[in-house]
Amino acid sequence: MSVQIKKFGQWLISLTGVVILWSLFANSGFISQDLFPTPGQVWAAAVELYKDGVLVSDLKISMKRAAVGFSIGASLGILIGLLTARVKFVTIALEPFLNLLRPIPAIALVPLAIVWFGIGEGFKYFVISYTVFLAVWLNTHAGASEVASTYIRAARSLGASKFREFFEVVIPAAAPHIVVGLRLGTALAFLSLVAAELSGASSGIGFRLQDARQFMRTDRMFVGLIELGILGASLDAVFVYLSQRIVHWENA
Protein backbone atom coordinates (compact mmCIF):
# COMPACT_ATOMS: atom_id res chain seq x y z
CA MET A 1 0.00 0.00 0.00
CA SER A 2 2.85 2.37 0.86
CA VAL A 3 4.39 1.80 -2.59
CA GLN A 4 1.10 2.69 -4.26
CA ILE A 5 0.78 5.83 -2.14
CA LYS A 6 4.33 6.80 -3.08
CA LYS A 7 3.60 6.34 -6.78
CA PHE A 8 0.39 8.34 -6.47
CA GLY A 9 2.35 11.12 -4.78
CA GLN A 10 4.90 11.13 -7.58
CA TRP A 11 2.12 11.36 -10.16
CA LEU A 12 0.47 14.17 -8.25
CA ILE A 13 3.70 16.17 -7.96
CA SER A 14 4.52 15.65 -11.63
CA LEU A 15 1.07 16.65 -12.89
CA THR A 16 0.93 19.66 -10.57
CA GLY A 17 4.27 20.84 -11.94
CA VAL A 18 3.09 20.38 -15.52
CA VAL A 19 -0.10 22.38 -14.88
CA ILE A 20 1.87 25.20 -13.24
CA LEU A 21 4.33 25.41 -16.16
CA TRP A 22 1.45 25.18 -18.63
CA SER A 23 -0.37 28.04 -16.90
CA LEU A 24 2.75 30.20 -16.77
CA PHE A 25 3.48 29.69 -20.46
CA ALA A 26 -0.14 30.20 -21.57
CA ASN A 27 -0.33 33.47 -19.60
CA SER A 28 3.12 34.70 -20.62
CA GLY A 29 1.96 36.41 -23.80
CA PHE A 30 4.44 34.54 -26.02
CA ILE A 31 1.56 32.90 -27.86
CA SER A 32 -2.12 33.70 -28.29
CA GLN A 33 -4.45 31.92 -25.90
CA ASP A 34 -6.64 31.15 -28.90
CA LEU A 35 -3.86 28.80 -30.00
CA PHE A 36 -2.59 27.67 -26.60
CA PRO A 37 -5.37 27.94 -24.00
CA THR A 38 -4.86 28.20 -20.26
CA PRO A 39 -5.79 25.35 -17.88
CA GLY A 40 -8.80 27.41 -16.77
CA GLN A 41 -10.06 27.76 -20.34
CA VAL A 42 -9.65 24.03 -20.93
CA TRP A 43 -11.53 23.26 -17.73
CA ALA A 44 -14.34 25.59 -18.80
CA ALA A 45 -14.50 23.86 -22.18
CA ALA A 46 -14.68 20.46 -20.45
CA VAL A 47 -17.56 21.66 -18.28
CA GLU A 48 -19.30 23.02 -21.38
CA LEU A 49 -18.95 19.70 -23.21
CA TYR A 50 -20.16 17.83 -20.14
CA LYS A 51 -23.27 20.00 -19.86
CA ASP A 52 -23.93 19.48 -23.56
CA GLY A 53 -23.85 15.73 -22.92
CA VAL A 54 -21.15 14.98 -25.50
CA LEU A 55 -18.18 14.51 -23.15
CA VAL A 56 -19.53 11.35 -21.54
CA SER A 57 -21.28 10.03 -24.66
CA ASP A 58 -18.12 10.40 -26.77
CA LEU A 59 -16.13 8.62 -24.07
CA LYS A 60 -18.56 5.69 -23.97
CA ILE A 61 -18.64 5.36 -27.75
CA SER A 62 -14.84 5.51 -28.10
CA MET A 63 -14.32 3.02 -25.27
CA LYS A 64 -16.73 0.57 -26.90
CA ARG A 65 -14.92 0.83 -30.23
CA ALA A 66 -11.52 0.40 -28.58
CA ALA A 67 -12.74 -2.54 -26.46
CA VAL A 68 -14.26 -4.43 -29.40
CA GLY A 69 -11.26 -3.84 -31.65
CA PHE A 70 -8.80 -4.72 -28.89
CA SER A 71 -10.64 -7.95 -28.02
CA ILE A 72 -10.68 -9.14 -31.62
CA GLY A 73 -7.08 -8.15 -32.35
CA ALA A 74 -5.66 -9.48 -29.07
CA SER A 75 -7.45 -12.83 -29.34
CA LEU A 76 -6.25 -13.41 -32.89
CA GLY A 77 -2.76 -12.13 -32.03
CA ILE A 78 -2.30 -14.60 -29.18
CA LEU A 79 -3.71 -17.54 -31.17
CA ILE A 80 -1.73 -16.89 -34.34
CA GLY A 81 1.41 -15.98 -32.37
CA LEU A 82 1.42 -19.30 -30.54
CA LEU A 83 0.84 -21.19 -33.78
CA THR A 84 3.54 -19.39 -35.79
CA ALA A 85 6.00 -19.96 -32.95
CA ARG A 86 5.36 -23.66 -32.36
CA VAL A 87 3.83 -25.13 -35.56
CA LYS A 88 6.33 -25.25 -38.42
CA PHE A 89 3.75 -25.34 -41.22
CA VAL A 90 1.99 -22.26 -39.86
CA THR A 91 5.34 -20.50 -39.40
CA ILE A 92 6.28 -21.06 -43.04
CA ALA A 93 2.82 -20.07 -44.28
CA LEU A 94 2.17 -16.93 -42.22
CA GLU A 95 5.30 -15.42 -40.68
CA PRO A 96 6.70 -13.85 -43.89
CA PHE A 97 3.30 -12.34 -44.73
CA LEU A 98 2.79 -10.95 -41.22
CA ASN A 99 6.27 -9.44 -41.22
CA LEU A 100 5.35 -7.75 -44.48
CA LEU A 101 2.24 -6.27 -42.87
CA ARG A 102 4.01 -4.90 -39.78
CA PRO A 103 5.50 -1.76 -41.44
CA ILE A 104 2.09 -0.75 -42.85
CA PRO A 105 0.53 1.79 -40.44
CA ALA A 106 -3.14 1.46 -39.57
CA ILE A 107 -3.95 4.93 -40.90
CA ALA A 108 -2.81 3.82 -44.37
CA LEU A 109 -5.51 1.14 -44.32
CA VAL A 110 -8.33 3.54 -43.42
CA PRO A 111 -9.35 4.34 -47.06
CA LEU A 112 -9.34 0.65 -47.98
CA ALA A 113 -11.23 -0.28 -44.82
CA ILE A 114 -13.92 2.30 -45.64
CA VAL A 115 -14.30 0.79 -49.12
CA TRP A 116 -14.55 -2.72 -47.65
CA PHE A 117 -16.77 -2.06 -44.64
CA GLY A 118 -18.42 1.30 -45.34
CA ILE A 119 -18.43 4.32 -43.06
CA GLY A 120 -20.06 2.50 -40.13
CA GLU A 121 -18.53 0.76 -37.13
CA GLY A 122 -17.07 -2.14 -39.13
CA PHE A 123 -14.13 -0.24 -40.58
CA LYS A 124 -13.25 1.23 -37.16
CA TYR A 125 -13.18 -2.24 -35.60
CA PHE A 126 -11.03 -3.47 -38.48
CA VAL A 127 -8.45 -0.70 -38.17
CA ILE A 128 -8.16 -1.09 -34.39
CA SER A 129 -8.04 -4.90 -34.57
CA TYR A 130 -5.33 -4.78 -37.24
CA THR A 131 -3.06 -2.58 -35.13
CA VAL A 132 -3.57 -4.54 -31.92
CA PHE A 133 -3.22 -7.88 -33.69
CA LEU A 134 0.24 -7.15 -35.08
CA ALA A 135 1.59 -5.92 -31.72
CA VAL A 136 0.21 -8.87 -29.78
CA TRP A 137 1.21 -11.38 -32.45
CA LEU A 138 4.82 -10.18 -32.55
CA ASN A 139 5.29 -10.37 -28.78
CA THR A 140 3.46 -13.69 -28.45
CA HIS A 141 5.48 -15.19 -31.30
CA ALA A 142 8.76 -13.98 -29.75
CA GLY A 143 7.85 -15.31 -26.30
CA ALA A 144 6.65 -18.71 -27.49
CA SER A 145 9.69 -19.08 -29.78
CA GLU A 146 12.15 -18.40 -26.99
CA VAL A 147 10.91 -20.98 -24.48
CA ALA A 148 14.01 -22.53 -22.92
CA SER A 149 14.76 -25.95 -24.37
CA THR A 150 15.47 -27.23 -20.84
CA TYR A 151 11.80 -26.69 -19.97
CA ILE A 152 10.71 -28.68 -23.02
CA ARG A 153 13.16 -31.52 -22.32
CA ALA A 154 12.12 -31.66 -18.68
CA ALA A 155 8.44 -31.88 -19.61
CA ARG A 156 9.09 -34.63 -22.15
CA SER A 157 11.29 -36.59 -19.77
CA LEU A 158 8.37 -36.61 -17.33
CA GLY A 159 6.13 -38.05 -20.02
CA ALA A 160 4.10 -34.92 -20.77
CA SER A 161 1.99 -35.11 -23.90
CA LYS A 162 2.21 -32.47 -26.64
CA PHE A 163 -1.04 -31.02 -25.36
CA ARG A 164 0.23 -30.66 -21.77
CA GLU A 165 3.60 -29.41 -23.00
CA PHE A 166 1.89 -26.64 -24.96
CA PHE A 167 -0.54 -25.51 -22.27
CA GLU A 168 1.56 -26.13 -19.15
CA VAL A 169 5.04 -25.20 -20.39
CA VAL A 170 4.96 -23.09 -23.56
CA ILE A 171 2.07 -20.76 -22.68
CA PRO A 172 3.21 -20.03 -19.08
CA ALA A 173 6.77 -19.41 -20.29
CA ALA A 174 5.53 -17.08 -23.03
CA ALA A 175 3.02 -15.31 -20.75
CA PRO A 176 5.31 -12.37 -19.79
CA HIS A 177 5.85 -11.57 -23.48
CA ILE A 178 2.13 -11.92 -24.15
CA VAL A 179 1.39 -9.47 -21.34
CA VAL A 180 3.84 -6.96 -22.84
CA GLY A 181 2.09 -7.33 -26.20
CA LEU A 182 -1.32 -6.80 -24.64
CA ARG A 183 -0.11 -3.74 -22.76
CA LEU A 184 1.30 -2.29 -25.98
CA GLY A 185 -1.91 -3.23 -27.73
CA THR A 186 -4.00 -1.13 -25.34
CA ALA A 187 -1.99 1.98 -26.26
CA LEU A 188 -2.12 1.21 -29.98
CA ALA A 189 -5.87 0.61 -29.79
CA PHE A 190 -6.42 4.25 -28.83
CA LEU A 191 -3.95 5.46 -31.45
CA SER A 192 -5.76 3.64 -34.24
CA LEU A 193 -9.14 4.57 -32.72
CA VAL A 194 -8.40 8.27 -33.13
CA ALA A 195 -7.14 7.69 -36.68
CA ALA A 196 -10.38 5.91 -37.55
CA GLU A 197 -12.62 8.49 -35.87
CA LEU A 198 -10.81 11.37 -37.55
CA SER A 199 -11.42 9.76 -40.93
CA GLY A 200 -15.07 8.90 -40.70
CA ALA A 201 -17.27 9.26 -37.64
CA SER A 202 -20.06 11.39 -36.26
CA SER A 203 -19.24 10.73 -32.61
CA GLY A 204 -16.33 9.78 -30.39
CA ILE A 205 -13.26 11.56 -29.06
CA GLY A 206 -11.50 11.62 -32.43
CA PHE A 207 -14.54 13.12 -34.12
CA ARG A 208 -14.78 15.77 -31.40
CA LEU A 209 -11.13 16.71 -32.03
CA GLN A 210 -11.84 17.11 -35.73
CA ASP A 211 -14.99 19.11 -35.04
CA ALA A 212 -13.08 21.42 -32.67
CA ARG A 213 -10.38 21.96 -35.31
CA GLN A 214 -12.93 23.21 -37.83
CA PHE A 215 -14.04 25.91 -35.40
CA MET A 216 -10.53 26.63 -34.05
CA ARG A 217 -11.60 25.56 -30.55
CA THR A 218 -8.18 24.62 -29.23
CA ASP A 219 -9.58 24.49 -25.70
CA ARG A 220 -11.85 21.64 -26.80
CA MET A 221 -8.94 19.98 -28.58
CA PHE A 222 -7.00 20.01 -25.32
CA VAL A 223 -9.99 18.45 -23.55
CA GLY A 224 -9.98 15.57 -26.04
CA LEU A 225 -6.24 15.05 -25.78
CA ILE A 226 -6.31 15.11 -21.98
CA GLU A 227 -9.27 12.73 -22.00
CA LEU A 228 -7.32 10.28 -24.17
CA GLY A 229 -4.27 10.61 -21.94
CA ILE A 230 -6.16 9.98 -18.71
CA LEU A 231 -8.09 7.09 -20.20
CA GLY A 232 -4.98 5.43 -21.63
CA ALA A 233 -2.92 5.89 -18.47
CA SER A 234 -5.75 4.56 -16.27
CA LEU A 235 -6.25 1.46 -18.39
CA ASP A 236 -2.49 0.86 -18.49
CA ALA A 237 -2.30 1.07 -14.69
CA VAL A 238 -5.19 -1.38 -14.33
CA PHE A 239 -3.57 -3.70 -16.87
CA VAL A 240 -0.24 -3.67 -15.03
CA TYR A 241 -1.99 -4.35 -11.72
CA LEU A 242 -3.89 -7.34 -13.13
CA SER A 243 -0.91 -8.73 -15.03
CA GLN A 244 1.23 -8.75 -11.87
CA ARG A 245 -1.33 -11.04 -10.29
CA ILE A 246 -2.10 -13.23 -13.29
CA VAL A 247 1.55 -13.76 -14.28
CA HIS A 248 2.64 -13.92 -10.64
CA TRP A 249 5.54 -16.33 -11.26
CA GLU A 250 7.36 -13.65 -13.27
CA ASN A 251 7.60 -11.50 -10.09
CA ALA A 252 8.75 -14.33 -7.86
N, C-alpha and C positions, 0 to 999 in steps of 0.2 A: 504493500500500500504506500509506503514511504517513497519508493521508487516512482510510482505513478504520480504522487503529489509533486515530486521533484521535477518530473517531466512536464507536468501541467504548469508549474511555476516558470520553467524555462520558456514554454510556449507563450505564456502570458507576458513575460518580460520582452520577448522578441517582438510579439505583435504590437505591444504598447509602444516600443521604440519605433517600429515601422510607421504607425499611425502618427506619432509626433513628427517624424521627419517628413512624412507625406503632407501633413498640415502646414508645416513651416515652408515647404517648397511651394505648395499651392497658393499660399498667402504672400509669397515673396515678391510677386509682381514680375518674375522672369517670364512667365507664360500665362496666357489668358485662362481664366477659370472656366471659360466655355470649352476649352480643349483639355484642361487638367483640373477637374473639380476638386473641391475641398472634401474632407471626410463628412462634414456637416451636410453638404449638398448631396452627397451620395446617400447618406442616411435618409434625407428627406425624399429622395427619389425612390428608395426602397419602401418607405412608408406609403408613398403615393401608389406604387405598383401593388402593394399589399391591399390597400383599400379598394383598388380597382378589381381585385380578385385574380390578377394574372400572375402574381409572384408565386403563389402556392400552386395554382393550376399548371403553370409552366414546369415547376419543379416535379410535380407528380407525373406529368406526361413524359418529361425527359428521363426520369428515373425508370419508368416502365420500359421505354425504348432501350435504355442501357442495360436493364436487367434481362430482357428477353434476348437481346443480341449477345450479351455476355454469356448467358446460359447455353445458348446454341454453340457459340464459338468455343467456349471452354470445354464443353462435353466432347465435341468432335476433336478438339486439339489433344485432349488426354488420350482418347481412344486411338486416334491415328498415330500419335507420338509413340505410344507403347508398341503398336504394331510395326511401325517403321524401324523401331529400335531392336525388336526381338524376332521378327519374322522376315527372313531373307527375301522371300518373293515380294512382299509388300515394300521392303526397302528399295529393291531394284525398280519396282514399278512406280513408286510415288516420290521418293526422296529427291531425285533430280528435278521433278516438276515443282515440288513445293519450294525448293531452293530458288527456282526461277521466279516464283511468285513473291518471295520475301522482299525484294527491292521495290516492288510496285506499291506505292502508297495508296491508302484507302480512298483518298480524295480523287485520285485519278480514275477510280472505278465508278464514281458517282454518276457521270453521264450514262455509262453503260447500264448501271443498275436501274436508273430511271427508265431507260428503254425497255429493260427486261421486266421490271416489276411495277412500272407506273410511278406516280407521284405520291402514292399512299405510304402506309407503314412498311410494306414489304421491302422496299429498297433501303430504308433506314436500318431494318434488322439485318439485311444482307451486308451492308457496309460495316456495321459494328461487328457482326459475327466474323467477317473476313479478317479484320484487324486482330481481334482477340484470338481467333483460331491460330494464326501464324505464330503469335507470341507464345501461346501455351504449347503448341506443337513443338516448337524449337526447344523449349526448356524440358519438356517431357521426353522428347527424343534423346537429348543430351544426357539426362539423368538415367534413363533406362539403358542407354548404351554403355554407360560408365560403371555399371554395377560390378563390384570387385569379383574377380573370378574365384577367389577363395570362398565367397558366400555361395556361389553356384556349386562348387565342388563339395562343399560341406553339406549342402542340401541333398545333393545326389548321393553322397556317401551314406546318408541316413535313410536313403530309399524314398525320397520325396518324388512324387509324380511331377510331370511337366506342369500340370494344373496348379499344384501346391507351390511349386517352384516359382511360378509366375506371380501368384497372388500373395504368397507369404515371404518371398525373398525380393523379387524384382520390383514390385510396386512399392513396398516399404522403403527399399533402398533409394528408389527414384523420387519418393515423396517430397524431400526438401526442394529438389529442382522443380517439381510440379507446382509446389506452393509459390516459388519465385515467379514462375510463369503466370500463375493465376493473379498474383499481386500486380505484375506488370500489365496483365490483361485488363484489370480494373481501371488503370490509368488510361490505357489506350482506348477503352470503351467510350470514355467521355470525350477523348480527342476526336474519334471518328463520329461520335454522336453530334458534336457541334458542326463538323464538316457536312454531315448529312442534313442537319436542320438549317444550315445556312443556304443549302442548295435547293431545298424544296420542302417547305413546311409552313403551316399556318399557326403553329403553336410550339412551345418548348423554349428552352433557354437560348439555343442558337438562333431561333427565329426572332426572339426578342432583341438579341444583339443586332441582328440585321435591321430590324425595324427601327431601333434607336439610332443606328448609323444614318438612315435616310433622313431623319429629323435632327441630326447633329446633337443628340441627347447623350453626351459623353457620361453624364452622371448615371444614366440608366445602363450604359455599357459597363461601367465600373460595377454596378450592382450585379449584372450577369456574370462578370468575371469573378467577382468575390464569391458569388453563389456557387459557381463551379469549383472554385478553390476549396471552400469549406466542405462541400459535399464530397469531393475527391479525397481530401485529407481525412475526413471522418470515416469514410468507408475503408480507407487504407489502414487506419488505426484499428478498426474493428476486425479487419482481415488479419492483421498481424497478431492481434490478441487471440483469435480463434485458431490460427495456424500453430501458435506456440503450444496450444493444448491438444490439437489433433496430432501434430507431428512432434509429440513430446520427447521421443527418443533422440531427436536431433539436439535437444537442449541438455541432455543428460551428461 
